[in-house]
Amino acid sequence: MADRTSVLIVGAGPAGLVLGNLLRATGIDTIILERGSQEHVQARARAGFLGSNSARVLTEHGLGAGMLRHGSTHGTCAFRDEAGEFELRYDRIGRGEPHTVYPQQLLVTDLIAEYRARGGEVRFGVTVTDVDAATATARFRDERGSTGEVAARFLAGCDGGNGVSRRAVPAPAHYVRDHGISWLAVLAEAPQSMPAVTYALHRNGFAGHMARGPAVTRYYLQVPPGDDAAAWTDERIWSELAVRMRTGEFGPLRRGPVTERRIVRLRSDVVDPVQHGRLFLVGDAASLISPSAAKGANLAIMAAEVLAAALADALLRDDERALAAYSRTCLPRIWRAQEFSHWMIGLLHDSADAGSFGSALRRARLDNLRESRAHQDFFAENYVGI
């Protein structure tokens, strides 16, 4: 016999956990199924920059205690190139909003604990093998190989771009762009070397510096597509970072052991619609976005808030109008974020297929950002907000 619940959530990342918490706060029963172990999910280092709207959602719904206690506010970013360095105080222009830096693994740990405190059920080590959008039913296999089924009133697909939920939306419009750019994503046990998020543009390729906590820093290095992360030793990473960050001009990096290195292919895609029958896609299941503008987790949190309110209307007030409009509500925000991410990719990288024109255009973009208040306001409004 199938287990039953009101809302079945597939995936225990930020999207699924925020959604589950918001639903439990209204008394709606939920089950979350997650393929990974709890230990894996709580150690998975991914996003770390929360925009003002994401921070608002967490705080307003009683999910922000850890963020408020241990997060840090950042309102400055810096750009380095052959012309030197300039800083942009984006928290003083545009809408005057900062980021909150709070690593995803800490946020997920908080959200799991709060979800359980609210009476929510989460099952780890469970692989969903099939979902039926018409009947809101999912079949799964656990770590022991046992199979089962959960029947619900509604399904929320929060299981990423390669998850089973996305495949259950029949023949959607699927817009895809591979930007032809790869980054080596590095996590180092080292304090931040610069007070601000720093984007370095160099003839060797892009390099980025982003704090993730008092003793952990995220770095990015642009590498050739198809490169092997294992070929990048600690010494090679630090040496190339020093070159691209121009440490001879701006000062040395604070080094430490590299705890993670992986290749990230800059790729964007959007599914339209992001709903089918009783199934609703949230976060990466609806849209994959390049990390160039730190929008992925923020889009997930915002969509979770929209869907939670719509599900509450349907389940508590028998009003499905907001559910029917879920795609129309979410897709404009997704496309705005994609547009800015695309602009950031053009700002940070020479266009491989545009020759000297592409290089000149990239320099002009940075010069405009350095000199034009209108460009700075555009950057500030889109960098934090979605």
C-alpha positions as CSV (number, residue, x, y, z in Angstrom):
1,M,0.0,0.0,0.0
2,A,1.3,3.5,-0.9
3,D,2.2,6.0,1.7
4,R,0.0,9.1,1.5
5,T,0.7,12.8,2.1
6,S,-0.6,16.1,0.9
7,V,2.6,17.3,-0.8
8,L,5.4,15.0,-1.8
9,I,8.7,16.9,-2.3
10,V,11.5,15.2,-4.3
11,G,14.9,16.6,-3.3
12,A,16.3,18.0,0.0
13,G,18.3,20.9,-1.3
14,P,17.4,24.6,-0.5
15,A,14.3,24.5,-2.8
16,G,12.8,21.4,-1.2
17,L,13.6,22.2,2.3
18,V,12.4,25.8,2.2
19,L,9.2,24.6,0.6
20,G,8.7,21.9,3.2
21,N,9.3,24.3,6.0
22,L,6.8,26.8,4.7
23,L,4.1,24.2,4.2
24,R,4.6,22.7,7.6
25,A,4.2,26.2,9.1
26,T,0.7,26.2,7.7
27,G,-0.1,22.6,9.0
28,I,0.2,20.9,5.6
29,D,1.6,17.4,5.8
30,T,4.6,16.7,3.6
31,I,7.2,14.0,2.9
32,I,10.6,14.8,1.4
33,L,12.5,12.1,-0.5
34,E,16.2,12.6,-1.0
35,R,18.6,10.4,-2.9
36,G,21.8,11.3,-0.9
37,S,22.5,10.6,2.7
38,Q,22.0,13.3,5.3
39,E,25.7,13.5,5.8
40,H,26.3,14.1,2.1
41,V,23.6,16.7,1.8
42,Q,24.8,18.6,4.9
43,A,28.4,18.6,3.6
44,R,27.7,19.6,0.0
45,A,29.3,23.0,-0.6
46,R,27.6,24.9,-3.3
47,A,26.0,28.3,-3.1
48,G,26.9,30.9,-0.5
49,F,25.5,34.2,-1.6
50,L,21.9,35.0,-0.5
51,G,20.2,38.0,-2.0
52,S,18.0,40.4,0.0
53,N,14.8,38.6,-1.0
54,S,16.1,35.2,0.0
55,A,17.2,36.6,3.3
56,R,13.8,38.1,3.7
57,V,12.1,34.8,3.1
58,L,14.2,33.0,5.6
59,T,13.9,35.6,8.2
60,E,10.1,36.2,7.8
61,H,9.4,32.4,8.1
62,G,11.6,31.7,11.1
63,L,14.3,30.0,9.0
64,G,17.1,32.6,9.4
65,A,18.4,32.2,12.9
66,G,21.7,30.5,11.8
67,M,22.1,33.0,8.9
68,L,21.6,35.9,11.2
69,R,23.9,34.5,13.8
70,H,26.7,33.2,11.6
71,G,26.3,34.9,8.2
72,S,28.1,38.0,7.1
73,T,26.9,40.9,5.1
74,H,28.8,41.8,1.9
75,G,28.1,44.9,-0.1
76,T,31.3,45.4,-2.1
77,C,32.9,43.7,-5.1
78,A,36.1,44.5,-6.9
79,F,37.3,44.0,-10.4
80,R,41.0,43.6,-11.5
81,D,42.4,43.8,-15.0
82,E,45.4,45.3,-16.9
83,A,44.1,48.8,-16.0
84,G,44.2,48.2,-12.3
85,E,41.5,47.5,-9.7
86,F,38.3,49.3,-8.8
87,E,35.7,48.6,-6.1
88,L,32.0,48.9,-6.5
89,R,29.9,49.5,-3.3
90,Y,26.7,48.0,-4.7
91,D,25.0,48.2,-1.4
92,R,25.0,52.0,-1.7
93,I,23.6,52.3,-5.2
94,G,20.7,50.7,-7.1
95,R,18.3,49.5,-4.4
96,G,21.0,49.8,-1.8
97,E,20.9,46.1,-0.9
98,P,23.8,43.8,0.2
99,H,24.3,40.1,0.0
100,T,24.4,37.8,3.0
101,V,27.1,35.2,2.8
102,Y,26.0,31.9,4.4
103,P,27.3,28.6,3.0
104,Q,24.7,26.3,1.6
105,Q,25.7,23.4,3.7
106,L,25.0,25.4,6.9
107,L,21.7,26.6,5.5
108,V,20.7,23.1,4.6
109,T,21.6,21.8,8.0
110,D,19.5,24.5,9.6
111,L,16.5,23.8,7.3
112,I,16.6,20.0,8.0
113,A,16.6,20.6,11.8
114,E,13.7,23.1,11.6
115,Y,11.7,21.0,9.2
116,R,11.9,18.1,11.6
117,A,11.0,20.4,14.5
118,R,7.9,21.4,12.6
119,G,6.9,17.7,12.3
120,G,8.0,17.2,8.7
121,E,9.2,13.8,7.5
122,V,12.4,13.5,5.4
123,R,13.8,10.2,4.1
124,F,17.4,10.1,3.0
125,G,19.0,7.4,0.8
126,V,15.8,7.1,-1.3
127,T,16.0,7.2,-5.1
128,V,12.8,8.3,-6.8
129,T,12.5,6.2,-10.0
130,D,9.3,7.5,-11.5
131,V,6.7,10.2,-10.9
132,D,3.2,10.4,-12.3
133,A,2.1,14.0,-12.7
134,A,-1.5,13.2,-13.3
135,T,-2.0,11.1,-10.1
136,A,0.7,12.9,-8.0
137,T,2.3,9.5,-7.3
138,A,6.0,8.7,-7.0
139,R,7.8,5.3,-6.9
140,F,11.1,4.9,-5.2
141,R,13.9,2.5,-4.2
142,D,15.7,2.7,-0.9
143,E,19.3,1.9,0.0
144,R,18.4,-1.8,0.7
145,G,16.8,-2.1,-2.7
146,S,13.3,-2.2,-1.3
147,T,10.7,-0.4,-3.5
148,G,7.7,1.7,-2.5
149,E,5.3,4.3,-3.5
150,V,4.0,7.6,-2.2
151,A,0.7,9.1,-3.3
152,A,0.0,12.8,-2.7
153,R,-2.3,15.6,-3.7
154,F,0.6,17.5,-5.3
155,L,4.2,16.8,-6.2
156,A,7.1,19.3,-6.0
157,G,10.1,18.4,-8.2
158,C,13.2,19.9,-6.4
159,D,15.6,17.3,-7.7
160,G,17.8,19.3,-10.1
161,G,18.3,19.5,-13.8
162,N,19.0,15.8,-14.2
163,G,16.2,14.6,-11.9
164,V,13.3,12.4,-12.6
165,S,10.8,15.3,-12.0
166,R,11.9,17.3,-15.0
167,R,11.6,14.3,-17.3
168,A,8.0,13.8,-16.2
169,V,7.0,17.1,-17.9
170,P,6.1,16.0,-21.4
171,A,7.8,17.8,-24.3
172,P,8.2,21.2,-22.7
173,A,10.0,24.0,-24.5
174,H,13.6,23.5,-23.4
175,Y,15.9,26.5,-24.0
176,V,19.6,25.6,-23.7
177,R,22.8,27.4,-24.1
178,D,26.3,26.0,-23.6
179,H,28.5,29.0,-23.2
180,G,31.7,27.1,-24.2
181,I,33.4,28.1,-20.9
182,S,34.5,26.0,-18.0
183,W,35.6,26.9,-14.5
184,L,37.7,25.0,-12.0
185,A,35.7,25.5,-8.7
186,V,38.1,25.4,-5.8
187,L,37.3,25.4,-2.0
188,A,40.2,26.1,0.2
189,E,40.7,26.0,3.9
190,A,42.1,29.5,3.9
191,P,40.8,32.9,5.2
192,Q,39.7,35.4,2.5
193,S,42.6,37.3,0.9
194,M,40.6,40.3,0.0
195,P,37.8,42.2,1.8
196,A,35.5,41.9,-1.2
197,V,34.3,39.5,-3.8
198,T,37.0,39.9,-6.5
199,Y,36.7,39.2,-10.2
200,A,40.0,39.1,-12.0
201,L,40.2,39.4,-15.8
202,H,43.5,38.2,-17.3
203,R,44.8,37.0,-20.6
204,N,45.1,33.5,-19.1
205,G,41.4,33.6,-18.3
206,F,39.0,34.6,-15.5
207,A,39.7,34.1,-11.8
208,G,37.3,34.7,-8.9
209,H,37.6,35.0,-5.1
210,M,34.5,34.6,-2.9
211,A,34.6,34.3,0.9
212,R,32.5,31.4,2.4
213,G,33.3,31.9,6.0
214,P,36.1,33.1,8.3
215,A,38.4,30.2,7.4
216,V,37.0,29.0,4.0
217,T,37.3,30.7,0.6
218,R,35.8,29.8,-2.8
219,Y,38.0,30.4,-5.8
220,Y,37.3,30.0,-9.5
221,L,39.7,29.6,-12.4
222,Q,38.6,29.5,-16.0
223,V,40.0,26.4,-17.7
224,P,39.8,24.8,-21.1
225,P,36.6,22.9,-21.7
226,G,37.2,19.2,-21.1
227,D,40.0,19.9,-18.6
228,D,40.5,17.4,-15.7
229,A,40.2,18.7,-12.2
230,A,42.6,16.1,-10.9
231,A,45.4,17.7,-13.1
232,W,45.2,20.8,-10.9
233,T,47.5,20.2,-7.9
234,D,47.3,22.6,-5.0
235,E,50.6,24.2,-6.1
236,R,49.3,24.7,-9.6
237,I,46.1,26.2,-8.4
238,W,47.7,28.7,-6.1
239,S,50.4,29.6,-8.7
240,E,47.8,30.3,-11.4
241,L,45.6,32.2,-9.0
242,A,48.5,34.4,-8.1
243,V,49.1,35.2,-11.7
244,R,45.5,36.1,-12.6
245,M,44.9,37.9,-9.3
246,R,48.1,39.9,-10.0
247,T,49.5,39.4,-6.5
248,G,52.7,41.1,-7.4
249,E,50.7,44.3,-7.7
250,F,48.0,43.8,-5.1
251,G,49.5,41.6,-2.5
252,P,49.7,37.8,-1.8
253,L,46.9,35.3,-1.3
254,R,46.4,33.6,2.0
255,R,46.9,29.9,1.2
256,G,45.6,26.7,2.7
257,P,44.8,23.1,1.7
258,V,42.4,22.7,-1.2
259,T,39.4,20.6,0.0
260,E,37.4,20.5,-3.2
261,R,38.2,20.9,-6.9
262,R,35.6,20.2,-9.6
263,I,34.9,21.4,-13.2
264,V,31.9,23.5,-13.7
265,R,30.6,23.9,-17.3
266,L,28.9,27.3,-17.8
267,R,25.5,26.2,-19.2
268,S,22.1,27.8,-19.0
269,D,18.7,26.2,-19.6
270,V,15.1,27.0,-18.9
271,V,12.1,24.6,-19.1
272,D,8.7,26.1,-20.1
273,P,6.3,25.4,-18.6
274,V,7.5,24.5,-15.1
275,Q,4.4,22.6,-14.2
276,H,2.4,19.7,-15.5
277,G,-0.8,18.2,-14.0
278,R,-0.1,18.0,-10.2
279,L,3.7,18.4,-10.6
280,F,5.5,21.6,-10.1
281,L,9.3,22.2,-10.8
282,V,11.3,24.3,-8.4
283,G,15.0,25.5,-8.5
284,D,17.4,23.7,-10.8
285,A,14.6,21.3,-11.9
286,A,13.0,24.4,-13.6
287,S,16.1,26.2,-14.7
288,L,19.8,25.7,-14.6
289,I,21.8,28.9,-14.5
290,S,25.6,29.5,-14.7
291,P,27.3,30.4,-11.3
292,S,28.6,33.7,-12.8
293,A,25.9,35.8,-10.9
294,A,25.1,33.6,-7.9
295,K,21.4,33.2,-8.7
296,G,20.7,29.5,-8.5
297,A,19.9,29.1,-4.8
298,N,18.1,32.5,-4.7
299,L,15.8,31.5,-7.6
300,A,15.1,28.2,-5.7
301,I,14.1,30.0,-2.5
302,M,11.9,32.5,-4.3
303,A,10.1,29.8,-6.3
304,A,9.6,27.8,-3.1
305,E,7.9,30.8,-1.5
306,V,5.6,31.2,-4.5
307,L,4.7,27.5,-4.6
308,A,4.1,27.2,-0.9
309,A,1.6,30.1,-1.0
310,A,-0.2,28.6,-4.0
311,L,-0.3,25.1,-2.4
312,A,-1.7,26.6,0.8
313,D,-4.4,28.3,-1.2
314,A,-5.3,25.0,-2.9
315,L,-5.2,22.7,0.1
316,L,-6.5,25.0,2.8
317,R,-8.9,27.2,0.8
318,D,-9.8,25.0,-2.2
319,D,-8.4,27.8,-4.5
320,E,-6.1,26.6,-7.3
321,R,-5.8,29.8,-9.3
322,A,-2.3,30.6,-8.0
323,L,-1.2,27.0,-8.8
324,A,-2.6,27.4,-12.3
325,A,-0.5,30.6,-12.7
326,Y,2.7,29.1,-11.2
327,S,4.6,29.0,-14.5
328,R,3.5,32.5,-15.5
329,T,4.6,33.8,-12.1
330,C,8.0,32.1,-11.9
331,L,9.3,32.3,-15.5
332,P,9.7,36.1,-15.8
333,R,12.0,36.1,-12.7
334,I,13.9,33.1,-14.1
335,W,14.5,34.9,-17.4
336,R,15.6,38.1,-15.7
337,A,18.2,36.2,-13.7
338,Q,19.3,34.4,-16.9
339,E,19.6,37.7,-18.7
340,F,21.9,39.1,-16.0
341,S,23.9,35.9,-15.8
342,H,24.5,36.1,-19.5
343,W,25.6,39.7,-19.1
344,M,28.0,38.7,-16.4
345,I,29.5,36.0,-18.5
346,G,30.2,38.6,-21.2
347,L,31.7,40.9,-18.7
348,L,34.1,38.3,-17.2
349,H,35.3,36.4,-20.3
350,D,36.6,37.0,-23.7
351,S,34.3,35.6,-26.3
352,A,36.2,32.7,-27.9
353,D,34.2,32.9,-31.2
354,A,34.3,36.7,-31.5
355,G,38.0,37.3,-31.9
356,S,39.4,40.8,-31.3
357,F,35.9,42.3,-31.3
358,G,34.9,40.1,-28.4
359,S,37.9,41.1,-26.4
360,A,37.3,44.8,-27.1
361,L,33.7,44.4,-26.1
362,R,34.6,42.8,-22.8
363,R,37.0,45.7,-22.0
364,A,34.3,48.2,-23.0
365,R,31.8,46.6,-20.6
366,L,34.3,46.8,-17.8
367,D,35.2,50.4,-18.6
368,N,31.5,51.3,-18.7
369,L,31.0,49.7,-15.3
370,R,34.0,51.6,-13.9
371,E,33.0,55.0,-15.2
372,S,29.2,55.1,-15.7
373,R,26.8,55.5,-12.7
374,A,23.9,54.2,-14.9
375,H,25.9,50.9,-15.5
376,Q,26.7,50.7,-11.9
377,D,23.0,51.0,-10.9
378,F,22.1,48.4,-13.4
379,F,24.7,46.1,-11.9
380,A,23.7,46.7,-8.3
381,E,20.0,46.2,-8.9
382,N,20.5,42.9,-10.8
383,Y,23.5,41.5,-8.8
384,V,21.5,41.3,-5.6
385,G,17.9,41.3,-6.6
386,I,15.9,38.9,-8.7
